Amino acid sequence: MVIAMSEGKTTIQLTEATRDRLYKLKFRRTYDQFLNELCDLYEVEEKKNQGI
């Protein structure tokens, strides 16, 4: 069975400048992996700031 790459995924709209910045930061990871790591870091920081 062939599963389409887009199954369960969506697209986001970015400017070229933002896309280029993300590309430089995500070294050897997919955008999905990189954005999940970024979300994890954000959530940790939010929890820390709520504890202040």
Buried (B, 14 or more C-beta within 10 A) or exposed (E): EEEEEEEEEEEEEEEEEEEEEBEEEBEEEEEEEBBEEEEEEEEEEEEEEEEE
